[in-house]
């Protein structure tokens, strides 16, 4: 599903946006943000992040730098044991 979503976004960037550099409210652009989200996170969470980002593309929100959040690292037992010592 992630690969299909990325292919669809790349198709949009190539064909529907006309290859023209248009002004986007945010940095990185929403389509680049979506690609990065799908590459870093699972499909459901990436879809949530992308939807939330697209909803802020209106005049009510100020333009901003909004990077994709890094995946949360799971804690290992070894990490916890070293903190105790």
PDB file of N, CA, C and O in Angstrom:
ATOM      1  N   UNK A   1       0.813  -1.197   0.000  1.00  0.00           N
ATOM      2  CA  UNK A   1       0.000   0.000   0.000  1.00  0.00           C
ATOM      3  C   UNK A   1       0.863   1.271   0.000  1.00  0.00           C
ATOM      4  O   UNK A   1       0.537   2.257  -0.661  1.00  0.00           O
ATOM      5  N   UNK A   2       1.974   1.225   0.757  1.00  0.00           N
ATOM      6  CA  UNK A   2       2.834   2.402   0.827  1.00  0.00           C
ATOM      7  C   UNK A   2       3.418   2.723  -0.542  1.00  0.00           C
ATOM      8  O   UNK A   2       3.469   3.886  -0.942  1.00  0.00           O
ATOM      9  N   UNK A   3       3.862   1.688  -1.264  1.00  0.00           N
ATOM     10  CA  UNK A   3       4.464   1.913  -2.580  1.00  0.00           C
ATOM     11  C   UNK A   3       3.443   2.477  -3.555  1.00  0.00           C
ATOM     12  O   UNK A   3       3.768   3.335  -4.375  1.00  0.00           O
ATOM     13  N   UNK A   4       2.216   1.998  -3.467  1.00  0.00           N
ATOM     14  CA  UNK A   4       1.152   2.498  -4.336  1.00  0.00           C
ATOM     15  C   UNK A   4       0.859   3.971  -4.037  1.00  0.00           C
ATOM     16  O   UNK A   4       0.661   4.768  -4.953  1.00  0.00           O
ATOM     17  N   UNK A   5       0.835   4.320  -2.764  1.00  0.00           N
ATOM     18  CA  UNK A   5       0.586   5.708  -2.380  1.00  0.00           C
ATOM     19  C   UNK A   5       1.709   6.618  -2.884  1.00  0.00           C
ATOM     20  O   UNK A   5       1.445   7.710  -3.388  1.00  0.00           O
ATOM     21  N   UNK A   6       2.950   6.172  -2.748  1.00  0.00           N
ATOM     22  CA  UNK A   6       4.092   6.970  -3.211  1.00  0.00           C
ATOM     23  C   UNK A   6       4.045   7.140  -4.723  1.00  0.00           C
ATOM     24  O   UNK A   6       4.309   8.228  -5.235  1.00  0.00           O
ATOM     25  N   UNK A   7       3.707   6.057  -5.448  1.00  0.00           N
ATOM     26  CA  UNK A   7       3.600   6.153  -6.906  1.00  0.00           C
ATOM     27  C   UNK A   7       2.505   7.127  -7.317  1.00  0.00           C
ATOM     28  O   UNK A   7       2.675   7.890  -8.268  1.00  0.00           O
ATOM     29  N   UNK A   8       1.378   7.104  -6.604  1.00  0.00           N
ATOM     30  CA  UNK A   8       0.281   8.018  -6.917  1.00  0.00           C
ATOM     31  C   UNK A   8       0.692   9.474  -6.681  1.00  0.00           C
ATOM     32  O   UNK A   8       0.333  10.354  -7.464  1.00  0.00           O
ATOM     33  N   UNK A   9       1.432   9.728  -5.621  1.00  0.00           N
ATOM     34  CA  UNK A   9       1.879  11.092  -5.328  1.00  0.00           C
ATOM     35  C   UNK A   9       2.885  11.561  -6.373  1.00  0.00           C
ATOM     36  O   UNK A   9       2.827  12.703  -6.831  1.00  0.00           O
ATOM     37  N   UNK A  10       3.800  10.684  -6.744  1.00  0.00           N
ATOM     38  CA  UNK A  10       4.777  11.054  -7.783  1.00  0.00           C
ATOM     39  C   UNK A  10       4.074  11.311  -9.116  1.00  0.00           C
ATOM     40  O   UNK A  10       4.471  12.211  -9.856  1.00  0.00           O
ATOM     41  N   UNK A  11       3.030  10.529  -9.432  1.00  0.00           N
ATOM     42  CA  UNK A  11       2.269  10.753 -10.657  1.00  0.00           C
ATOM     43  C   UNK A  11       1.595  12.122 -10.594  1.00  0.00           C
ATOM     44  O   UNK A  11       1.592  12.862 -11.578  1.00  0.00           O
ATOM     45  N   UNK A  12       1.032  12.452  -9.446  1.00  0.00           N
ATOM     46  CA  UNK A  12       0.411  13.768  -9.263  1.00  0.00           C
ATOM     47  C   UNK A  12       1.435  14.883  -9.473  1.00  0.00           C
ATOM     48  O   UNK A  12       1.155  15.867 -10.157  1.00  0.00           O
ATOM     49  N   UNK A  13       2.626  14.726  -8.881  1.00  0.00           N
ATOM     50  CA  UNK A  13       3.646  15.756  -9.012  1.00  0.00           C
ATOM     51  C   UNK A  13       4.039  15.958 -10.475  1.00  0.00           C
ATOM     52  O   UNK A  13       4.265  17.085 -10.917  1.00  0.00           O
ATOM     53  N   UNK A  14       4.117  14.869 -11.209  1.00  0.00           N
ATOM     54  CA  UNK A  14       4.563  14.939 -12.600  1.00  0.00           C
ATOM     55  C   UNK A  14       3.466  15.437 -13.537  1.00  0.00           C
ATOM     56  O   UNK A  14       3.724  16.282 -14.395  1.00  0.00           O
ATOM     57  N   UNK A  15       2.245  14.922 -13.383  1.00  0.00           N
ATOM     58  CA  UNK A  15       1.189  15.175 -14.357  1.00  0.00           C
ATOM     59  C   UNK A  15       0.207  16.280 -13.977  1.00  0.00           C
ATOM     60  O   UNK A  15      -0.095  17.137 -14.808  1.00  0.00           O
ATOM     61  N   UNK A  16      -0.283  16.282 -12.783  1.00  0.00           N
ATOM     62  CA  UNK A  16      -1.329  17.234 -12.426  1.00  0.00           C
ATOM     63  C   UNK A  16      -0.803  18.591 -11.992  1.00  0.00           C
ATOM     64  O   UNK A  16      -1.454  19.612 -12.214  1.00  0.00           O
ATOM     65  N   UNK A  17       0.358  18.607 -11.383  1.00  0.00           N
ATOM     66  CA  UNK A  17       0.890  19.911 -10.995  1.00  0.00           C
ATOM     67  C   UNK A  17       1.570  20.584 -12.188  1.00  0.00           C
ATOM     68  O   UNK A  17       1.998  21.734 -12.086  1.00  0.00           O
ATOM     69  N   UNK A  18       1.669  19.888 -13.301  1.00  0.00           N
ATOM     70  CA  UNK A  18       2.204  20.471 -14.520  1.00  0.00           C
ATOM     71  C   UNK A  18       3.699  20.689 -14.488  1.00  0.00           C
ATOM     72  O   UNK A  18       4.240  21.330 -15.389  1.00  0.00           O
ATOM     73  N   UNK A  19       4.383  20.180 -13.485  1.00  0.00           N
ATOM     74  CA  UNK A  19       5.826  20.349 -13.396  1.00  0.00           C
ATOM     75  C   UNK A  19       6.238  21.775 -13.076  1.00  0.00           C
ATOM     76  O   UNK A  19       7.430  22.076 -13.011  1.00  0.00           O
ATOM     77  N   UNK A  20       5.278  22.645 -12.879  1.00  0.00           N
ATOM     78  CA  UNK A  20       5.585  24.039 -12.563  1.00  0.00           C
ATOM     79  C   UNK A  20       5.860  24.179 -11.077  1.00  0.00           C
ATOM     80  O   UNK A  20       5.274  23.470 -10.258  1.00  0.00           O
ATOM     81  N   UNK A  21       6.729  25.071 -10.744  1.00  0.00           N
ATOM     82  CA  UNK A  21       6.996  25.357  -9.349  1.00  0.00           C
ATOM     83  C   UNK A  21       5.896  26.297  -8.863  1.00  0.00           C
ATOM     84  O   UNK A  21       5.881  27.477  -9.211  1.00  0.00           O
ATOM     85  N   UNK A  22       5.002  25.783  -8.081  1.00  0.00           N
ATOM     86  CA  UNK A  22       3.946  26.632  -7.539  1.00  0.00           C
ATOM     87  C   UNK A  22       4.262  26.944  -6.083  1.00  0.00           C
ATOM     88  O   UNK A  22       5.002  26.218  -5.418  1.00  0.00           O
ATOM     89  N   UNK A  23       3.705  27.999  -5.623  1.00  0.00           N
ATOM     90  CA  UNK A  23       3.979  28.424  -4.251  1.00  0.00           C
ATOM     91  C   UNK A  23       3.160  27.573  -3.287  1.00  0.00           C
ATOM     92  O   UNK A  23       1.937  27.475  -3.395  1.00  0.00           O
ATOM     93  N   UNK A  24       3.848  26.982  -2.371  1.00  0.00           N
ATOM     94  CA  UNK A  24       3.202  26.162  -1.358  1.00  0.00           C
ATOM     95  C   UNK A  24       3.306  26.890  -0.021  1.00  0.00           C
ATOM     96  O   UNK A  24       4.275  27.605   0.231  1.00  0.00           O
ATOM     97  N   UNK A  25       2.315  26.705   0.822  1.00  0.00           N
ATOM     98  CA  UNK A  25       2.284  27.395   2.115  1.00  0.00           C
ATOM     99  C   UNK A  25       3.334  26.867   3.070  1.00  0.00           C
ATOM    100  O   UNK A  25       3.837  27.614   3.910  1.00  0.00           O
ATOM    101  N   UNK A  26       3.671  25.606   2.958  1.00  0.00           N
ATOM    102  CA  UNK A  26       4.560  24.972   3.918  1.00  0.00           C
ATOM    103  C   UNK A  26       5.878  24.550   3.268  1.00  0.00           C
ATOM    104  O   UNK A  26       6.014  24.514   2.045  1.00  0.00           O
ATOM    105  N   UNK A  27       6.818  24.242   4.114  1.00  0.00           N
ATOM    106  CA  UNK A  27       8.097  23.715   3.659  1.00  0.00           C
ATOM    107  C   UNK A  27       8.381  22.465   4.472  1.00  0.00           C
ATOM    108  O   UNK A  27       8.422  22.567   5.698  1.00  0.00           O
ATOM    109  N   UNK A  28       8.577  21.320   3.896  1.00  0.00           N
ATOM    110  CA  UNK A  28       8.507  20.934   2.486  1.00  0.00           C
ATOM    111  C   UNK A  28       7.060  20.959   1.976  1.00  0.00           C
ATOM    112  O   UNK A  28       6.116  21.055   2.761  1.00  0.00           O
ATOM    113  N   UNK A  29       6.906  20.872   0.659  1.00  0.00           N
ATOM    114  CA  UNK A  29       5.566  20.907   0.086  1.00  0.00           C
ATOM    115  C   UNK A  29       4.760  19.721   0.595  1.00  0.00           C
ATOM    116  O   UNK A  29       5.327  18.744   1.086  1.00  0.00           O
ATOM    117  N   UNK A  30       3.460  19.804   0.482  1.00  0.00           N
ATOM    118  CA  UNK A  30       2.592  18.742   1.011  1.00  0.00           C
ATOM    119  C   UNK A  30       2.854  17.402   0.337  1.00  0.00           C
ATOM    120  O   UNK A  30       2.833  16.365   1.000  1.00  0.00           O
ATOM    121  N   UNK A  31       3.097  17.408  -0.961  1.00  0.00           N
ATOM    122  CA  UNK A  31       3.347  16.134  -1.638  1.00  0.00           C
ATOM    123  C   UNK A  31       4.694  15.546  -1.221  1.00  0.00           C
ATOM    124  O   UNK A  31       4.803  14.332  -1.043  1.00  0.00           O
ATOM    125  N   UNK A  32       5.715  16.377  -1.063  1.00  0.00           N
ATOM    126  CA  UNK A  32       7.007  15.867  -0.583  1.00  0.00           C
ATOM    127  C   UNK A  32       6.902  15.384   0.863  1.00  0.00           C
ATOM    128  O   UNK A  32       7.529  14.393   1.238  1.00  0.00           O
ATOM    129  N   UNK A  33       6.118  16.079   1.661  1.00  0.00           N
ATOM    130  CA  UNK A  33       5.873  15.674   3.044  1.00  0.00           C
ATOM    131  C   UNK A  33       5.216  14.293   3.070  1.00  0.00           C
ATOM    132  O   UNK A  33       5.602  13.430   3.859  1.00  0.00           O
ATOM    133  N   UNK A  34       4.224  14.091   2.202  1.00  0.00           N
ATOM    134  CA  UNK A  34       3.513  12.821   2.161  1.00  0.00           C
ATOM    135  C   UNK A  34       4.444  11.676   1.762  1.00  0.00           C
ATOM    136  O   UNK A  34       4.393  10.600   2.357  1.00  0.00           O
ATOM    137  N   UNK A  35       5.284  11.899   0.768  1.00  0.00           N
ATOM    138  CA  UNK A  35       6.224  10.857   0.348  1.00  0.00           C
ATOM    139  C   UNK A  35       7.153  10.489   1.492  1.00  0.00           C
ATOM    140  O   UNK A  35       7.382   9.310   1.759  1.00  0.00           O
ATOM    141  N   UNK A  36       7.682  11.485   2.160  1.00  0.00           N
ATOM    142  CA  UNK A  36       8.586  11.225   3.281  1.00  0.00           C
ATOM    143  C   UNK A  36       7.862  10.507   4.422  1.00  0.00           C
ATOM    144  O   UNK A  36       8.439   9.629   5.062  1.00  0.00           O
ATOM    145  N   UNK A  37       6.611  10.872   4.679  1.00  0.00           N
ATOM    146  CA  UNK A  37       5.835  10.220   5.733  1.00  0.00           C
ATOM    147  C   UNK A  37       5.618   8.747   5.409  1.00  0.00           C
ATOM    148  O   UNK A  37       5.747   7.894   6.287  1.00  0.00           O
ATOM    149  N   UNK A  38       5.289   8.442   4.153  1.00  0.00           N
ATOM    150  CA  UNK A  38       5.088   7.044   3.764  1.00  0.00           C
ATOM    151  C   UNK A  38       6.386   6.249   3.809  1.00  0.00           C
ATOM    152  O   UNK A  38       6.365   5.049   4.084  1.00  0.00           O
ATOM    153  N   UNK A  39       7.502   6.894   3.547  1.00  0.00           N
ATOM    154  CA  UNK A  39       8.790   6.192   3.611  1.00  0.00           C
ATOM    155  C   UNK A  39       9.210   5.904   5.051  1.00  0.00           C
ATOM    156  O   UNK A  39       9.854   4.886   5.306  1.00  0.00           O
ATOM    157  N   UNK A  40       8.863   6.771   5.989  1.00  0.00           N
ATOM    158  CA  UNK A  40       9.314   6.625   7.375  1.00  0.00           C
ATOM    159  C   UNK A  40       8.347   5.851   8.270  1.00  0.00           C
ATOM    160  O   UNK A  40       8.779   5.197   9.219  1.00  0.00           O
ATOM    161  N   UNK A  41       7.050   5.917   7.981  1.00  0.00           N
ATOM    162  CA  UNK A  41       6.050   5.376   8.899  1.00  0.00           C
ATOM    163  C   UNK A  41       5.170   4.344   8.199  1.00  0.00           C
ATOM    164  O   UNK A  41       5.236   4.169   6.982  1.00  0.00           O
ATOM    165  N   UNK A  42       4.339   3.664   9.002  1.00  0.00           N
ATOM    166  CA  UNK A  42       3.401   2.710   8.416  1.00  0.00           C
ATOM    167  C   UNK A  42       2.303   3.461   7.666  1.00  0.00           C
ATOM    168  O   UNK A  42       2.168   4.677   7.801  1.00  0.00           O
ATOM    169  N   UNK A  43       1.523   2.728   6.879  1.00  0.00           N
ATOM    170  CA  UNK A  43       0.549   3.334   5.986  1.00  0.00           C
ATOM    171  C   UNK A  43      -0.504   4.154   6.732  1.00  0.00           C
ATOM    172  O   UNK A  43      -0.833   5.266   6.318  1.00  0.00           O
ATOM    173  N   UNK A  44      -1.027   3.617   7.813  1.00  0.00           N
ATOM    174  CA  UNK A  44      -2.110   4.293   8.541  1.00  0.00           C
ATOM    175  C   UNK A  44      -1.614   5.600   9.159  1.00  0.00           C
ATOM    176  O   UNK A  44      -2.264   6.635   9.014  1.00  0.00           O
ATOM    177  N   UNK A  45      -0.476   5.563   9.841  1.00  0.00           N
ATOM    178  CA  UNK A  45       0.043   6.772  10.487  1.00  0.00           C
ATOM    179  C   UNK A  45       0.477   7.799   9.442  1.00  0.00           C
ATOM    180  O   UNK A  45       0.264   8.997   9.628  1.00  0.00           O
ATOM    181  N   UNK A  46       1.080   7.345   8.354  1.00  0.00           N
ATOM    182  CA  UNK A  46       1.488   8.264   7.289  1.00  0.00           C
ATOM    183  C   UNK A  46       0.265   8.927   6.657  1.00  0.00           C
ATOM    184  O   UNK A  46       0.301  10.114   6.333  1.00  0.00           O
ATOM    185  N   UNK A  47      -0.807   8.170   6.483  1.00  0.00           N
ATOM    186  CA  UNK A  47      -2.041   8.747   5.940  1.00  0.00           C
ATOM    187  C   UNK A  47      -2.616   9.790   6.887  1.00  0.00           C
ATOM    188  O   UNK A  47      -3.106  10.830   6.447  1.00  0.00           O
ATOM    189  N   UNK A  48      -2.558   9.515   8.187  1.00  0.00           N
ATOM    190  CA  UNK A  48      -3.015  10.486   9.186  1.00  0.00           C
ATOM    191  C   UNK A  48      -2.185  11.768   9.116  1.00  0.00           C
ATOM    192  O   UNK A  48      -2.738  12.868   9.107  1.00  0.00           O
ATOM    193  N   UNK A  49      -0.851  11.625   9.067  1.00  0.00           N
ATOM    194  CA  UNK A  49       0.024  12.802   8.998  1.00  0.00           C
ATOM    195  C   UNK A  49      -0.240  13.611   7.733  1.00  0.00           C
ATOM    196  O   UNK A  49      -0.286  14.841   7.777  1.00  0.00           O
ATOM    197  N   UNK A  50      -0.412  12.928   6.614  1.00  0.00           N
ATOM    198  CA  UNK A  50      -0.641  13.600   5.340  1.00  0.00           C
ATOM    199  C   UNK A  50      -1.974  14.344   5.353  1.00  0.00           C
ATOM    200  O   UNK A  50      -2.059  15.481   4.891  1.00  0.00           O
ATOM    201  N   UNK A  51      -3.007  13.705   5.878  1.00  0.00           N
ATOM    202  CA  UNK A  51      -4.326  14.344   5.946  1.00  0.00           C
ATOM    203  C   UNK A  51      -4.281  15.576   6.837  1.00  0.00           C
ATOM    204  O   UNK A  51      -4.829  16.622   6.490  1.00  0.00           O
ATOM    205  N   UNK A  52      -3.629  15.450   7.980  1.00  0.00           N
ATOM    206  CA  UNK A  52      -3.505  16.590   8.895  1.00  0.00           C
ATOM    207  C   UNK A  52      -2.762  17.744   8.226  1.00  0.00           C
ATOM    208  O   UNK A  52      -3.121  18.908   8.400  1.00  0.00           O
ATOM    209  N   UNK A  53      -1.732  17.412   7.467  1.00  0.00           N
ATOM    210  CA  UNK A  53      -0.947  18.441   6.777  1.00  0.00           C
ATOM    211  C   UNK A  53      -1.774  19.147   5.706  1.00  0.00           C
ATOM    212  O   UNK A  53      -1.725  20.371   5.588  1.00  0.00           O
ATOM    213  N   UNK A  54      -2.531  18.378   4.929  1.00  0.00           N
ATOM    214  CA  UNK A  54      -3.337  18.962   3.858  1.00  0.00           C
ATOM    215  C   UNK A  54      -4.433  19.864   4.425  1.00  0.00           C
ATOM    216  O   UNK A  54      -4.785  20.873   3.814  1.00  0.00           O
ATOM    217  N   UNK A  55      -4.964  19.509   5.574  1.00  0.00           N
ATOM    218  CA  UNK A  55      -6.005  20.335   6.195  1.00  0.00           C
ATOM    219  C   UNK A  55      -5.477  21.694   6.645  1.00  0.00           C
ATOM    220  O   UNK A  55      -6.259  22.628   6.823  1.00  0.00           O
ATOM    221  N   UNK A  56      -4.164  21.817   6.831  1.00  0.00           N
ATOM    222  CA  UNK A  56      -3.598  23.112   7.242  1.00  0.00           C
ATOM    223  C   UNK A  56      -3.234  23.988   6.045  1.00  0.00           C
ATOM    224  O   UNK A  56      -2.712  25.088   6.223  1.00  0.00           O
ATOM    225  N   UNK A  57      -3.501  23.516   4.838  1.00  0.00           N
ATOM    226  CA  UNK A  57      -3.201  24.306   3.631  1.00  0.00           C
ATOM    227  C   UNK A  57      -4.386  25.212   3.302  1.00  0.00           C
ATOM    228  O   UNK A  57      -5.082  25.016   2.305  1.00  0.00           O
ATOM    229  N   UNK A  58      -4.592  26.179   4.141  1.00  0.00           N
ATOM    230  CA  UNK A  58      -5.631  27.170   3.898  1.00  0.00           C
ATOM    231  C   UNK A  58      -5.202  28.471   4.570  1.00  0.00           C
ATOM    232  O   UNK A  58      -4.267  28.470   5.370  1.00  0.00           O
ATOM    233  N   UNK A  59      -5.861  29.563   4.261  1.00  0.00           N
ATOM    234  CA  UNK A  59      -5.446  30.862   4.786  1.00  0.00           C
ATOM    235  C   UNK A  59      -5.547  31.015   6.298  1.00  0.00           C
ATOM    236  O   UNK A  59      -4.994  31.969   6.845  1.00  0.00           O
ATOM    237  N   UNK A  60      -6.226  30.120   6.987  1.00  0.00           N
ATOM    238  CA  UNK A  60      -6.361  30.244   8.434  1.00  0.00           C
ATOM    239  C   UNK A  60      -5.089  29.853   9.183  1.00  0.00           C
ATOM    240  O   UNK A  60      -4.925  30.215  10.348  1.00  0.00           O
ATOM    241  N   UNK A  61      -4.184  29.118   8.527  1.00  0.00           N
ATOM    242  CA  UNK A  61      -2.950  28.685   9.158  1.00  0.00           C
ATOM    243  C   UNK A  61      -1.769  29.441   8.558  1.00  0.00           C
ATOM    244  O   UNK A  61      -1.742  29.720   7.360  1.00  0.00           O
ATOM    245  N   UNK A  62      -0.809  29.765   9.393  1.00  0.00           N
ATOM    246  CA  UNK A  62       0.387  30.460   8.917  1.00  0.00           C
ATOM    247  C   UNK A  62       1.324  29.462   8.238  1.00  0.00           C
ATOM    248  O   UNK A  62       1.413  28.310   8.662  1.00  0.00           O
ATOM    249  N   UNK A  63       2.024  29.897   7.187  1.00  0.00           N
ATOM    250  CA  UNK A  63       3.026  29.026   6.575  1.00  0.00           C
ATOM    251  C   UNK A  63       4.126  28.708   7.580  1.00  0.00           C
ATOM    252  O   UNK A  63       4.483  29.553   8.400  1.00  0.00           O
ATOM    253  N   UNK A  64       4.656  27.507   7.519  1.00  0.00           N
ATOM    254  CA  UNK A  64       5.676  27.128   8.488  1.00  0.00           C
ATOM    255  C   UNK A  64       6.546  26.002   7.955  1.00  0.00           C
ATOM    256  O   UNK A  64       6.214  25.345   6.969  1.00  0.00           O
ATOM    257  N   UNK A  65       7.658  25.799   8.630  1.00  0.00           N
ATOM    258  CA  UNK A  65       8.507  24.651   8.368  1.00  0.00           C
ATOM    259  C   UNK A  65       7.966  23.513   9.219  1.00  0.00           C
ATOM    260  O   UNK A  65       7.921  23.621  10.445  1.00  0.00           O
ATOM    261  N   UNK A  66       7.561  22.435   8.586  1.00  0.00           N
ATOM    262  CA  UNK A  66       6.900  21.339   9.287  1.00  0.00           C
ATOM    263  C   UNK A  66       7.471  20.003   8.804  1.00  0.00           C
ATOM    264  O   UNK A  66       6.923  19.401   7.881  1.00  0.00           O
ATOM    265  N   UNK A  67       8.564  19.532   9.412  1.00  0.00           N
ATOM    266  CA  UNK A  67       9.145  18.265   8.969  1.00  0.00           C
ATOM    267  C   UNK A  67       8.319  17.071   9.445  1.00  0.00           C
ATOM    268  O   UNK A  67       7.521  17.181  10.376  1.00  0.00           O
ATOM    269  N   UNK A  68       8.523  15.941   8.793  1.00  0.00           N
ATOM    270  CA  UNK A  68       7.869  14.697   9.200  1.00  0.00           C
ATOM    271  C   UNK A  68       8.504  14.246  10.516  1.00  0.00           C
ATOM    272  O   UNK A  68       9.730  14.221  10.624  1.00  0.00           O
ATOM    273  N   UNK A  69       7.697  13.890  11.513  1.00  0.00           N
ATOM    274  CA  UNK A  69       8.286  13.437  12.777  1.00  0.00           C
ATOM    275  C   UNK A  69       9.051  12.127  12.594  1.00  0.00           C
ATOM    276  O   UNK A  69       8.684  11.280  11.779  1.00  0.00           O
ATOM    277  N   UNK A  70      10.107  11.984  13.361  1.00  0.00           N
ATOM    278  CA  UNK A  70      10.901  10.760  13.306  1.00  0.00           C
ATOM    279  C   UNK A  70      10.119   9.625  13.962  1.00  0.00           C
ATOM    280  O   UNK A  70       9.339   9.857  14.885  1.00  0.00           O
ATOM    281  N   UNK A  71      10.330   8.399  13.485  1.00  0.00           N
ATOM    282  CA  UNK A  71       9.660   7.261  14.126  1.00  0.00           C
ATOM    283  C   UNK A  71      10.128   7.109  15.566  1.00  0.00           C
ATOM    284  O   UNK A  71      11.293   7.346  15.885  1.00  0.00           O
ATOM    285  N   UNK A  72       9.215   6.714  16.419  1.00  0.00           N
ATOM    286  CA  UNK A  72       9.567   6.511  17.821  1.00  0.00           C
ATOM    287  C   UNK A  72      10.358   5.216  17.950  1.00  0.00           C
ATOM    288  O   UNK A  72      10.036   4.206  17.324  1.00  0.00           O
ATOM    289  N   UNK A  73      11.379   5.266  18.760  1.00  0.00           N
ATOM    290  CA  UNK A  73      12.238   4.107  18.960  1.00  0.00           C
ATOM    291  C   UNK A  73      11.699   3.284  20.112  1.00  0.00           C
ATOM    292  O   UNK A  73      11.366   3.818  21.170  1.00  0.00           O
ATOM    293  N   UNK A  74      11.616   1.982  19.900  1.00  0.00           N
ATOM    294  CA  UNK A  74      11.158   1.101  20.963  1.00  0.00           C
ATOM    295  C   UNK A  74      12.297   0.888  21.948  1.00  0.00           C
ATOM    296  O   UNK A  74      13.455   0.743  21.558  1.00  0.00           O
ATOM    297  N   UNK A  75      11.956   0.873  23.205  1.00  0.00           N
ATOM    298  CA  UNK A  75      12.963   0.676  24.236  1.00  0.00           C
ATOM    299  C   UNK A  75      13.246  -0.813  24.396  1.00  0.00           C
ATOM    300  O   UNK A  75      12.328  -1.628  24.478  1.00  0.00           O
ATOM    301  N   UNK A  76      14.500  -1.144  24.437  1.00  0.00           N
ATOM    302  CA  UNK A  76      14.919  -2.520  24.664  1.00  0.00           C
ATOM    303  C   UNK A  76      15.158  -2.729  26.144  1.00  0.00           C
ATOM    304  O   UNK A  76      15.380  -1.776  26.891  1.00  0.00           O
ATOM    305  N   UNK A  77      15.111  -3.977  26.560  1.00  0.00           N
ATOM    306  CA  UNK A  77      15.420  -4.286  27.949  1.00  0.00           C
ATOM    307  C   UNK A  77      16.860  -3.938  28.276  1.00  0.00           C
ATOM    308  O   UNK A  77      17.168  -3.529  29.395  1.00  0.00           O
ATOM    309  N   UNK A  78      17.742  -4.099  27.299  1.00  0.00           N
ATOM    310  CA  UNK A  78      19.151  -3.778  27.525  1.00  0.00           C
ATOM    311  C   UNK A  78      19.313  -2.290  27.801  1.00  0.00           C
ATOM    312  O   UNK A  78      20.108  -1.910  28.660  1.00  0.00           O
ATOM    313  N   UNK A  79      18.585  -1.450  27.101  1.00  0.00           N
ATOM    314  CA  UNK A  79      18.650  -0.016  27.330  1.00  0.00           C
ATOM    315  C   UNK A  79      18.193   0.328  28.754  1.00  0.00           C
ATOM    316  O   UNK A  79      18.787   1.167  29.431  1.00  0.00           O
ATOM    317  N   UNK A  80      17.147  -0.329  29.175  1.00  0.00           N
ATOM    318  CA  UNK A  80      16.635  -0.074  30.525  1.00  0.00           C
ATOM    319  C   UNK A  80      17.610  -0.566  31.595  1.00  0.00           C
ATOM    320  O   UNK A  80      17.786   0.073  32.632  1.00  0.00           O
ATOM    321  N   UNK A  81      18.237  -1.709  31.327  1.00  0.00           N
ATOM    322  CA  UNK A  81      19.190  -2.253  32.306  1.00  0.00           C
ATOM    323  C   UNK A  81      20.404  -1.354  32.455  1.00  0.00           C
ATOM    324  O   UNK A  81      20.910  -1.193  33.566  1.00  0.00           O
ATOM    325  N   UNK A  82      20.882  -0.769  31.377  1.00  0.00           N
ATOM    326  CA  UNK A  82      22.055   0.110  31.463  1.00  0.00           C
ATOM    327  C   UNK A  82      21.732   1.393  32.206  1.00  0.00           C
ATOM    328  O   UNK A  82      22.610   1.978  32.840  1.00  0.00           O
ATOM    329  N   UNK A  83      20.485   1.839  32.136  1.00  0.00           N
ATOM    330  CA  UNK A  83      20.093   3.041  32.853  1.00  0.00           C
ATOM    331  C   UNK A  83      20.028   2.782  34.357  1.00  0.00           C
ATOM    332  O   UNK A  83      20.284   3.678  35.161  1.00  0.00           O
ATOM    333  N   UNK A  84      19.685   1.552  34.728  1.00  0.00           N
ATOM    334  CA  UNK A  84      19.575   1.208  36.148  1.00  0.00           C
ATOM    335  C   UNK A  84      20.960   1.138  36.780  1.00  0.00           C
ATOM    336  O   UNK A  84      21.142   1.551  37.926  1.00  0.00           O
ATOM    337  N   UNK A  85      21.941   0.616  36.039  1.00  0.00           N
ATOM    338  CA  UNK A  85      23.307   0.449  36.585  1.00  0.00           C
ATOM    339  C   UNK A  85      23.997   1.732  36.784  1.00  0.00           C
ATOM    340  O   UNK A  85      25.143   1.753  37.234  1.00  0.00           O
TER     341      UNK A  85
END
